[in-house]
Amino acid sequence: MNHLRVPLANVADFDEIIDVRTPLEFTEDHIPGAINAPVLSNEERVIVGTMYKQVSPFDASREGAAMVARNIAKHLDTLFADRPRNWRPLVYCWRGGMRSGAMTLMMNMIGWRARQLEGGYKTYRTDVVATLATLPPTLDYIVLAGHTGSGKTRLLHALADVGAQTLDLEGLAVHRGSLLGAMPDAPQPSQKSFDTSLIAVLRSFDATRPVFVEAESRRIGLITLPESLMTSLRGTMRCVEVNVSVDERVELLTQEYGHLLAQPEHFRAQLLRLVELHGKAVVDQWLTLLDNGQQRELSEALITRHYDPAYTRSSRKLLQGLAKAIPFEFHPTAQDLRVQAQALLALTSRADKCGSEAAPPASSGDR
């Protein structure tokens, strides 16, 4: 079988990538573009594993082989029934073992030029972790800072619409970043799946152009951002402080809390998590506003008592460049978001030009 194994670097050489792990393993994370053709179901893998420990490795192998054979036959009759004679699939499992080996061998017996990924998903995951440590520092970031409710995500999306490079970490994490930032009916991805998506986006960027990104804490809901990315964002001197009036922030926050207001019991549970930070008396006031349907008043109270003090405490520590940030007046509920985004691009371009003209020429010792 050694002659049928290929390294991770050869992934792009194949027509299709086949992940033969269980649906649960595939859902947690997989190589981008792969399709799932499990040779063992979630339940079958548990059965084989239990038999291996409680009966014997031989009986487990025999039963597992029968299950694998039946599942491969099913995939050949359905999922792969229309693949052409010259099809070249790459097959992988957890670590390049028996599951992907069985599928690869059967496909080659048929006549397809299938190959097995050496080391399987484990090799791919190792590469992702290594890349997350080295790739983020190679990019040039412009960080959007500002109070909660300033519409930084809307500005980020508008920047993308006018052609800027943007890194939407909250979009990748499926979470708005704050304690109340969970998306309705949209679970967060696994950490591994987030890492895979992040790598794909980072690799798509042109390193000669800046990347706009929101200032974030290390954790976005249940997702942890890689340390190398956090170090790069905290250390950049290119920051934009997004300034928005309190009235506009209240309006925006009321809009964005719409899903929570539609589920008051869920919102109540989220607010109760703030008791330790603000005390029962304060949170009870917020709960009363919620019960009375006073949406704007609740949004304003959360801004002034919860979000703004937290921003004041953390922002200067998180961003070295905030003291010299470019101020930008933004109107997140207006209709001209693209026009405002273009204005910001012009502003940052002028700042870059002024900075380069002010920089002293390099001495011979610097060259």
C-alpha positions in Angstrom: 0.0 0.0 0.0 3.0 2.4 0.4 3.0 3.1 -3.3 -0.6 4.4 -3.0 0.2 7.0 -0.3 0.8 10.7 -1.1 1.8 13.6 1.2 -0.4 16.5 2.1 1.4 18.8 -0.4 -0.2 16.8 -3.2 -3.8 17.4 -2.2 -4.5 19.8 -5.1 -3.5 17.1 -7.7 -6.7 15.1 -7.3 -10.2 15.4 -8.7 -12.0 14.9 -5.4 -11.1 14.5 -1.7 -13.0 11.7 0.1 -13.2 11.7 3.9 -14.1 8.2 5.1 -14.4 9.1 8.8 -17.7 9.0 10.6 -20.2 11.9 10.1 -19.4 13.2 13.6 -15.7 13.4 12.8 -16.4 15.0 9.5 -18.7 17.6 11.1 -16.1 18.6 13.7 -13.7 19.5 10.9 -12.4 18.3 7.5 -10.1 19.2 4.7 -11.8 22.0 2.7 -13.7 20.7 -0.3 -13.8 17.1 1.0 -17.0 15.0 0.8 -18.0 12.5 3.5 -18.3 8.8 2.5 -18.0 7.1 5.9 -16.9 3.5 5.9 -18.2 3.2 9.5 -21.2 5.1 10.9 -21.0 6.9 14.2 -22.7 3.9 15.9 -20.7 1.3 14.1 -17.4 2.9 15.2 -18.6 2.7 18.8 -19.5 -1.0 18.4 -16.2 -1.9 17.0 -14.3 0.1 19.6 -16.2 -1.5 22.4 -15.7 -5.0 21.0 -12.0 -4.3 20.7 -11.7 -3.6 24.4 -14.3 -6.0 25.8 -14.1 -9.1 23.5 -10.9 -9.2 21.4 -9.0 -7.3 18.7 -9.6 -10.2 16.3 -13.4 -10.2 16.7 -13.4 -6.4 16.4 -11.4 -6.5 13.2 -13.6 -9.1 11.7 -16.8 -7.3 12.5 -15.3 -4.0 11.5 -14.2 -5.4 8.1 -17.7 -6.6 7.4 -19.2 -3.2 8.2 -16.5 -1.4 6.1 -17.1 -3.7 3.1 -20.9 -3.2 3.2 -20.5 0.6 3.5 -18.0 0.8 0.6 -20.4 -1.3 -1.5 -23.2 1.1 -0.7 -21.1 4.1 -1.7 -20.0 2.5 -5.0 -23.7 1.9 -5.9 -24.8 5.5 -4.9 -22.3 8.3 -4.2 -19.6 7.1 -6.7 -21.9 5.5 -9.3 -21.3 8.2 -11.9 -17.6 8.8 -11.5 -15.7 8.4 -14.8 -13.0 5.8 -15.5 -10.1 8.3 -15.2 -11.3 9.7 -11.9 -8.5 10.4 -9.4 -9.8 10.6 -5.8 -7.7 11.3 -2.7 -8.9 9.3 0.4 -8.2 10.0 4.0 -9.3 8.9 7.5 -8.1 9.9 11.0 -4.4 9.0 10.5 -4.1 7.2 7.2 -4.9 3.7 8.5 -7.3 0.9 7.7 -10.4 2.9 7.0 -8.9 5.0 4.2 -6.7 2.0 3.2 -9.7 -0.2 2.5 -11.4 2.4 0.4 -8.3 3.2 -1.6 -7.5 -0.4 -2.3 -11.0 -1.2 -3.5 -11.1 1.9 -5.7 -7.8 0.9 -7.4 -9.1 -2.7 -7.9 -12.0 -1.1 -9.8 -9.6 0.9 -12.0 -9.7 4.4 -10.5 -6.4 6.0 -9.7 -7.1 6.5 -6.0 -4.5 7.5 -3.5 -4.4 7.6 0.3 -3.4 10.7 2.2 -0.3 9.8 4.3 -1.0 10.5 7.9 -4.7 11.3 7.3 -6.6 14.1 8.9 -4.0 14.2 11.7 -1.3 15.3 9.3 -3.7 18.0 8.0 -4.5 19.3 11.4 -0.8 19.4 12.4 -0.3 21.6 9.3 -3.1 23.9 10.2 -1.8 24.4 13.8 1.7 25.2 12.4 0.4 27.6 9.8 -1.7 29.5 12.4 1.5 30.2 14.3 3.4 31.6 11.2 0.9 33.0 8.7 -0.9 35.8 10.7 2.2 37.9 11.4 3.0 38.1 7.6 -0.1 40.3 7.0 -0.6 44.0 7.5 -3.7 44.8 9.6 -5.8 47.9 10.1 -7.8 47.4 13.2 -11.3 48.9 13.7 -11.7 49.8 17.3 -14.8 51.4 18.9 -17.5 50.9 21.5 -20.1 48.2 21.3 -22.9 49.3 19.1 -20.6 51.3 16.8 -21.5 49.2 13.8 -17.9 48.0 13.3 -19.2 44.8 11.6 -21.4 46.8 9.3 -18.4 49.0 8.4 -16.3 45.9 7.8 -18.9 44.4 5.4 -19.2 47.7 3.6 -15.4 47.8 3.2 -15.5 44.3 1.7 -18.3 45.6 -0.7 -16.0 48.3 -2.0 -13.1 46.0 -2.6 -11.0 46.1 0.6 -9.6 43.0 2.2 -11.5 42.2 5.4 -11.2 39.5 8.0 -14.6 38.9 9.7 -13.6 37.0 12.8 -17.1 37.2 14.3 -18.6 35.9 11.0 -16.2 32.9 11.0 -17.0 32.3 14.7 -20.8 32.7 14.3 -20.9 35.0 17.3 -21.0 38.8 17.8 -18.2 38.7 20.3 -20.0 40.1 23.4 -21.6 38.2 26.3 -24.9 38.7 24.5 -23.4 37.9 21.1 -24.7 34.4 20.4 -26.5 34.1 17.1 -30.1 32.8 17.1 -30.5 29.2 15.9 -26.9 29.2 14.6 -24.4 27.2 16.7 -20.8 28.1 16.7 -18.4 25.9 14.7 -15.9 23.6 16.5 -12.5 25.2 17.3 -11.0 22.9 14.6 -13.5 23.9 12.0 -13.0 27.6 12.8 -9.2 27.2 12.5 -9.7 25.6 9.1 -11.9 28.4 7.9 -9.5 31.0 9.3 -6.6 29.5 7.5 -8.5 29.5 4.2 -9.3 33.2 4.5 -5.8 34.2 5.6 -4.3 32.3 2.6 -6.6 34.2 0.2 -5.2 37.6 1.1 -2.7 39.6 -0.9 0.1 40.3 1.5 0.9 43.6 -0.2 -2.5 45.1 0.7 -3.8 45.9 4.2 -6.5 43.7 5.9 -9.2 45.4 7.8 -10.3 43.6 11.0 -12.3 44.4 14.1 -10.6 44.5 17.5 -11.5 41.4 19.4 -10.7 39.8 22.7 -9.0 36.4 22.7 -12.3 34.5 22.9 -15.3 35.0 20.7 -18.0 33.0 22.4 -16.5 29.4 22.6 -13.9 30.1 20.0 -10.3 31.0 20.9 -8.3 33.1 18.5 -4.7 32.0 17.8 -2.0 33.7 19.9 0.0 34.8 16.8 -3.1 36.6 15.4 -3.8 38.3 18.7 -0.2 39.4 19.0 -0.3 40.9 15.5 -3.5 42.7 16.1 -2.5 44.1 19.5 0.9 45.2 18.2 -0.3 47.0 15.0 0.0 50.8 15.0 -2.6 51.1 12.3 -5.9 51.6 14.1 -9.2 53.4 13.3 -11.4 54.5 16.2 -15.0 54.3 15.0 -17.0 57.1 16.6 -20.8 56.9 16.7 -23.3 58.9 18.7 -24.9 57.3 21.7 -28.4 57.7 20.1 -27.2 55.8 17.0 -25.6 53.1 19.1 -28.8 52.6 21.0 -30.7 52.4 17.8 -28.3 49.9 16.3 -28.1 47.8 19.4 -31.9 47.7 19.6 -32.0 46.3 16.1 -29.3 43.7 16.7 -30.9 42.6 19.9 -34.1 41.9 18.0 -33.6 38.1 18.1 -33.0 38.3 21.9 -36.0 40.5 22.5 -38.1 38.0 20.5 -36.9 35.3 23.0 -37.2 37.1 26.4 -36.6 34.0 28.5 -33.3 33.4 26.7 -32.4 37.1 27.0 -33.3 36.9 30.7 -30.9 34.0 31.2 -28.1 36.0 29.4 -28.7 39.0 31.6 -28.6 36.9 34.8 -25.0 36.0 33.9 -24.1 39.6 34.5 -25.1 39.5 38.2 -21.6 38.7 39.4 -20.2 41.6 37.5 -22.9 44.3 38.2 -24.8 43.0 41.2 -28.4 41.8 41.6 -30.0 45.2 42.0 -28.6 46.6 38.7 -29.5 43.4 36.7 -33.0 43.4 38.3 -33.5 46.9 36.8 -32.5 45.6 33.4 -34.9 42.6 33.7 -37.7 45.1 34.6 -37.0 47.0 31.4 -37.0 43.7 29.5 -40.3 42.6 31.0 -41.9 46.0 30.2 -40.7 45.9 26.6 -38.6 49.0 27.0 -36.1 48.0 24.3 -34.3 51.4 23.8 -34.0 52.0 27.5 -32.5 48.5 28.0 -30.0 49.0 25.2 -29.0 52.4 26.6 -28.6 51.0 30.1 -26.4 48.1 28.8 -24.3 50.6 26.8 -23.6 53.0 29.7 -23.4 50.5 32.5 -21.9 47.4 30.9 -20.3 47.8 27.5 -18.6 51.3 27.8 -16.9 50.7 31.1 -15.6 47.3 29.8 -14.3 49.0 26.6 -12.5 51.7 28.7 -10.9 49.1 30.9 -9.7 46.8 28.1 -9.1 48.8 24.9 -5.8 50.5 25.8 -4.4 47.3 27.0 -5.5 45.3 23.9 -4.3 47.8 21.3 -1.0 49.5 21.3 -1.9 51.8 18.4 -5.2 53.1 19.8 -3.6 56.2 21.3 -2.7 57.3 17.7 -5.7 55.9 16.0 -7.4 57.6 13.1 -10.8 59.0 14.3 -13.6 58.1 11.9 -17.2 59.4 12.3 -19.5 56.6 11.3 -23.3 56.4 10.9 -24.1 52.7 11.0 -27.9 53.0 10.4 -27.5 55.3 7.3 -28.2 54.1 3.8 -24.8 55.1 2.4 -22.5 52.6 4.1 -20.5 52.0 0.9 -19.9 55.7 0.5 -18.7 55.9 4.1 -16.4 52.9 3.6 -14.9 54.5 0.6 -14.3 57.6 2.7 -12.5 55.5 5.2 -10.3 53.9 2.5 -9.3 57.4 1.3 -8.6 58.4 4.9 -6.3 55.5 5.6 -4.6 55.9 2.3 -3.8 59.5 3.1 -2.5 58.5 6.5 -0.3 55.9 4.9 1.1 58.5 2.4 1.7 61.0 5.2 3.4 58.4 7.3 5.7 57.3 4.5 6.7 60.9 3.7 7.4 61.6 7.3 9.5 58.5 7.8 13.3 59.3 7.7 15.3 57.8 4.9 17.1 54.6 5.8 20.7 54.9 6.7 23.4 52.7 5.2 23.4 50.8 8.4 19.7 50.0 8.0 20.2 48.5 4.5 
